[in-house]
Amino acid sequence: MSSEPEILFSMRGSVGLIVLNRPKALNALTQGMVIAMKAKLDEWAKEPAITCVVIRGAGERAFCAGGDIRACRQSGLDGTSYALDFWRDEYILNAAIRHYEKPFIALIHGVCMGGGIGVSVHGAYRVADGSSLFAMPETGIGFFPDVGGSYLLSRVPGELGLYMGLTGARLKLGDALYARLATHWVPSDQWEDLIDALADGDTPDNVLAEMGKLPLPNAPLSEHRVCIDQLFRGSSVEDVLFMLDFDGSEWAHETAAAIRSRSPTSLKLTYSEVRAGRTLEFDDCMRMEFRIASRILQGHDFYEGVRALIVDKDNTPKWQPASLAEVKDEDIQKYFEPLGDKELPL
C-alpha cells in the first residue's frame, strides 16, 4: 500500500497549490481528500499571502476521474454511512469552491469526469490542455449528474446540458470550450510557467490573457448544435427519444441508442434535475442533489450499474425498472422530497 498522501498541499509564492495524488486510481476522490481540501481552502482563505488557489492532478492520465464509486457501492451494500458521508462532504466542498473569494484555477489534463467536474468547473478559471476529456457519465452507472451538475448542465448553452447528462457524451478540448466547461486552453508544458507567474503575484486574468492567445480547436459538437437544441427540448425523456427517432439521421440514431443503454430511472432523474436546476441557486441545487443521492442508495440501479461497468466489467447492467414506461413520475418525485433534519448542511 502506498505511503504517499492522497492529496498534496503547498504554498508557492502567492499560490496555494493542490495536487490530487492518486494517479493509479486516476485521482479519484476519497472522503479524506475532500475533507482535507475543504479544510485547506478555509485556511488559505484567511492567509493574506495566498492570492489564488491552483488545483491539478498527478500523473499523465487524468485530472480526476470522479469519486471512488466502488467504495460508495460497497458502503451501500454493507449498510455503512460512508457513501452518504462522502457525498455530503463532497457537496459541501463543491459549494465552497463555487463561493470561494479568491481566484480558483483548475489545470485540467486527461480525464475529468463526475467528481472531477465538481472540483474544477465551479471555479472561475478552468484551464484545459489538448488531452482533456470532460464528461458526466453517471446515467450509465445508475446514478445521476451530481456535484453541481443540476446547476452546471442547466446553464451551458442551449440544450447541450441535457444532451450531456442523458448521453454521458465525452467532450474533448474544443467541445469543452464550446460548452463553457473550460474557460481557457494552455498546453500543459506551459503550466509551470503559468504557476510561476501567479506565484510572483500576477493576476489570473493577466496571465491567461497572455498565455491563452491560441487558436480555438475544432468543436465537433457545434456541428450538431441546431439538432441538439431542437431534439432535446422535449417535455420528457420519451419526447426526446421520439424526436431523435423521427429525425432519422445517423447521429440521431447513435444518440438515441446511447440514451436507451442507460438506466431508465437515472435518465428521468437527470431530466428532472436539469430542468429544475434552471430556476435554482447553486446551494439549492446541491441540496436537491443530496436528496436524490440519499434515495439512490435505497434503490437498485446504482449497485447494478457499478457492478456491471466497474466491478465485474461485463457491461450488461440489468436495470430495474427496465424501461422508461415503467418509471412513474410520482416515483421520480419522491427522490426530490425534503430530508427534514438530514438536509445538506450548507
FENZI-V236184 format. One record per residue. N is the residue number from 1. RES is the residue in one letter. OMEGA is omega as a letter, one per 30 degrees, with the letter a starting at -180 (* if undefined). Layout:
N_RES_OMEGA, N_RES_OMEGA
This chain:
1_M_a, 2_S_l, 3_S_l, 4_E_l, 5_P_l, 6_E_a, 7_I_a, 8_L_l, 9_F_l, 10_S_l, 11_M_a, 12_R_a, 13_G_a, 14_S_a, 15_V_l, 16_G_a, 17_L_l, 18_I_l, 19_V_l, 20_L_a, 21_N_l, 22_R_a, 23_P_l, 24_K_l, 25_A_a, 26_L_l, 27_N_l, 28_A_a, 29_L_l, 30_T_l, 31_Q_l, 32_G_l, 33_M_a, 34_V_l, 35_I_a, 36_A_a, 37_M_l, 38_K_l, 39_A_a, 40_K_l, 41_L_l, 42_D_l, 43_E_a, 44_W_l, 45_A_a, 46_K_a, 47_E_a, 48_P_a, 49_A_l, 50_I_l, 51_T_l, 52_C_l, 53_V_l, 54_V_l, 55_I_l, 56_R_l, 57_G_l, 58_A_l, 59_G_a, 60_E_a, 61_R_a, 62_A_l, 63_F_l, 64_C_a, 65_A_l, 66_G_l, 67_G_l, 68_D_a, 69_I_l, 70_R_l, 71_A_l, 72_C_l, 73_R_a, 74_Q_l, 75_S_l, 76_G_l, 77_L_a, 78_D_a, 79_G_l, 80_T_a, 81_S_a, 82_Y_a, 83_A_a, 84_L_l, 85_D_l, 86_F_a, 87_W_l, 88_R_a, 89_D_l, 90_E_a, 91_Y_l, 92_I_l, 93_L_l, 94_N_l, 95_A_l, 96_A_l, 97_I_l, 98_R_a, 99_H_a, 100_Y_a, 101_E_l, 102_K_l, 103_P_l, 104_F_a, 105_I_l, 106_A_l, 107_L_a, 108_I_l, 109_H_l, 110_G_a, 111_V_l, 112_C_a, 113_M_l, 114_G_a, 115_G_l, 116_G_l, 117_I_a, 118_G_a, 119_V_l, 120_S_a, 121_V_l, 122_H_l, 123_G_a, 124_A_a, 125_Y_l, 126_R_a, 127_V_a, 128_A_l, 129_D_a, 130_G_a, 131_S_a, 132_S_a, 133_L_a, 134_F_l, 135_A_l, 136_M_a, 137_P_a, 138_E_a, 139_T_l, 140_G_l, 141_I_l, 142_G_l, 143_F_a, 144_F_l, 145_P_a, 146_D_a, 147_V_a, 148_G_a, 149_G_a, 150_S_l, 151_Y_a, 152_L_a, 153_L_l, 154_S_a, 155_R_l, 156_V_a, 157_P_l, 158_G_a, 159_E_a, 160_L_a, 161_G_l, 162_L_l, 163_Y_a, 164_M_a, 165_G_a, 166_L_a, 167_T_a, 168_G_a, 169_A_l, 170_R_a, 171_L_l, 172_K_a, 173_L_a, 174_G_l, 175_D_l, 176_A_l, 177_L_a, 178_Y_a, 179_A_l, 180_R_l, 181_L_l, 182_A_l, 183_T_a, 184_H_l, 185_W_l, 186_V_l, 187_P_a, 188_S_l, 189_D_l, 190_Q_a, 191_W_l, 192_E_l, 193_D_l, 194_L_a, 195_I_l, 196_D_l, 197_A_l, 198_L_l, 199_A_l, 200_D_l, 201_G_l, 202_D_a, 203_T_l, 204_P_a, 205_D_a, 206_N_a, 207_V_a, 208_L_l, 209_A_a, 210_E_a, 211_M_a, 212_G_a, 213_K_a, 214_L_l, 215_P_l, 216_L_l, 217_P_a, 218_N_l, 219_A_a, 220_P_a, 221_L_a, 222_S_l, 223_E_a, 224_H_a, 225_R_a, 226_V_l, 227_C_a, 228_I_a, 229_D_a, 230_Q_a, 231_L_a, 232_F_l, 233_R_a, 234_G_a, 235_S_l, 236_S_l, 237_V_l, 238_E_l, 239_D_l, 240_V_a, 241_L_l, 242_F_a, 243_M_l, 244_L_l, 245_D_a, 246_F_l, 247_D_l, 248_G_a, 249_S_l, 250_E_l, 251_W_a, 252_A_l, 253_H_a, 254_E_l, 255_T_l, 256_A_l, 257_A_l, 258_A_l, 259_I_a, 260_R_l, 261_S_a, 262_R_a, 263_S_l, 264_P_l, 265_T_l, 266_S_l, 267_L_a, 268_K_l, 269_L_a, 270_T_l, 271_Y_a, 272_S_a, 273_E_l, 274_V_l, 275_R_a, 276_A_a, 277_G_a, 278_R_a, 279_T_a, 280_L_l, 281_E_a, 282_F_a, 283_D_l, 284_D_l, 285_C_a, 286_M_l, 287_R_l, 288_M_a, 289_E_l, 290_F_l, 291_R_a, 292_I_a, 293_A_l, 294_S_a, 295_R_l, 296_I_a, 297_L_a, 298_Q_a, 299_G_a, 300_H_a, 301_D_l, 302_F_a, 303_Y_a, 304_E_a, 305_G_l, 306_V_l, 307_R_a, 308_A_a, 309_L_a, 310_I_a, 311_V_a, 312_D_l, 313_K_l, 314_D_l, 315_N_l, 316_T_l, 317_P_l, 318_K_a, 319_W_l, 320_Q_f, 321_P_a, 322_A_a, 323_S_l, 324_L_a, 325_A_a, 326_E_a, 327_V_a, 328_K_a, 329_D_a, 330_E_l, 331_D_l, 332_I_a, 333_Q_a, 334_K_l, 335_Y_a, 336_F_a, 337_E_a, 338_P_a, 339_L_a, 340_G_a, 341_D_l, 342_K_l, 343_E_l, 344_L_a, 345_P_l, 346_L_*
